[in-house]
Amino acid sequence: MTEGNFVDYVKLHLFSGKGGKGSAHLRREKYIPKGGPDGGDGGRGGHVILKGSENLWTLYHLKFKRHIKAENGGDGSGSTSTGADGEDQIIEVPLGTVVRDSETQEIIYEIVEDGQEIIVAKGGKGGRGNAHFKSSTNQTPRYAQPGIPGEEIDITIELKILADVGLVGFPNAGKSTLLSVITAAKPKIADYEFTTLKPNLGIVKYRDFQTFVVADIPGIIEGAAEGKGIGHRFLRHIERNSVLLFLIPADADDIKKQYDILLDELRRYNPEMLDKERLVAISKSDMLDDELKAELKEELDTTLDQPYLFISSVAQQGLTELKDELWKMLTIQEVTDNEKASENYNS
């Protein structure tokens, strides 16, 4: 998927269908001149429905759709015939989609399961026909209800990527290069900051035909939690990753300081992110000779309270060990999640 086709944010104006009018028809047949009321009900207006689809990875199909309207319900008719229901508008979205009210910015829905359907704008009810209003004192009512208007709502749809591993690091830390080496993804790579403006996804092929998904998230800068740089536009993508891989270049002035800044940005955005499994990869380590690597390792053993690895995407060093470690962490995380789910079910 090219970066231009990755759309993770759209605004939509939705209209559900209006309910059909009830009928005020009076029965008239050759031998029944005064048959009484037989007006049918109006049909329901169409709903606007969001549906989760595991086959979608982006909101690109909604990029050029700003207004979506469901069909109005059909009017009732004689012989107590009910009008047809308006056709629903079903909007398919990727798993990990968050729906906000555009006015309040409040999250109103989240879609995380394939086939999950949520009615965002309900169609109006159809009006009742005059047959409902017949009584002993009013045997020929000549009125019926109009249909109820549909709903109109502005929503903002955001995509939070559902990936197993999220790459976290400052701009130009080598995330895109790593993704291009360990997966078949072809992200844009250049020697300047913010080459990656939107997330890239890649599938890592592991031993025995196993796979896991890695997301290259645009680089963090200090103040990202307050919206600086591309701020919240990328931080939300990290929320759903099972494991966070921190990528820090070997030529950084202070590796521990960079790690602390990255961690602090995640904490300020959402403290729950610190509960995720974390691994630090020292990238571009092919620039280090054995002596420098030994000195750096001695320093990190005392200052960095986190497991770490030395890797080089360009020189293909340490990548097998990296995949082994990530797979082990993902397996442990899956077991932990299953145990929690079992405990919640039993309780």
Phi, psi and omega in degrees: 000126179283156184299324181294336180271355179271109179244123184239013185203118176220153174245136182230145174249116188251140174234123170274165184282149177280144177291147180287158180284143171287156182263140176257031185291142174247135184292127179223112176230168188305314183255007178231078184292335181232070185281349179089181183286135175219032180286134180272170181279156173282155179281158177290143174288154182291144175276159165254120189239135171263134182230128180287139179224124179285353180271355180252143179240354188209166177261020185302325182292348178255002186301323185252015176250112181255329182236126180232125185232132175275166185280146175287154176286154179281153179283151175289167180215184182296173182060031181051035178280126180276139177293156180290145174291144177292148181289133178287151172257113181258121180252113179278138181224156178292159173291140184097015181273134177247134181248125179245152168285121186299332183281314184263345185064016178280137177287123182252335178211154169225138181243116185232357182237145178293131180085354179296130181240135179229128176278111182274321178229114182281139175290148180290148178288148176285149178287152180276142179283169185292345178298333181287339189258007179289136178213176181293334181263347179221083188278344180229065178297133183251031180224159177213167182277143170283163177287152178281134180299153176284178179266152177230125185213144173258125179235154173244127180252125179240146179252124171254116188297134174264086179240157180285317183235131175251129178275123183240132179179170176288163176304143176068028179274351179103017182294313182296322179296316179298315180299320182292335183274319185268352177227181178267006181291151180235069180288160176290130182232130177202163185269055173208160186291152178058039170297318178270116179255343177221153184299146173243142179246144175215149179256122179271124175272123184249182182301153175054039174063023174275155178220157169212158188258133178243136178246125174270107184268139176309146188299143178277145168235161177299135181092004181299325181297336177268005177097005178290159183064233174258006166034238186296341183296337177248331183300328181295334181289337183280341187300326187262002178285142179285320183231140177252124177255109180275124181251117181232126183291148182295338181269012177295147180298320181211103184297315180299319180295317178299318179298317180296321179295315179300315181296321181293323178297319178294318180298317182290329178285313180201106183303335181294341179296334182287349178278351181283155173294139183229145176220139179254130175245123177273102185276169179058031184285355175292347177281350182263135170275177185299322182292315179294322179295320179295319178296317181294322179295319179297320179293315183292328179299332182262335185254329186262110182272050185207141177299142182216161178221151172263129179223162170216115181291320182292315182271001179058044181253135174074007185285324177295316178297323179296313180296322177300315183292318179296318180297319178298317180294320179294322179295316178297318180296321180295318179297317179298316179297320180294321179295318179296317179298320179295318178298316179296323181292316181292329181280000000 
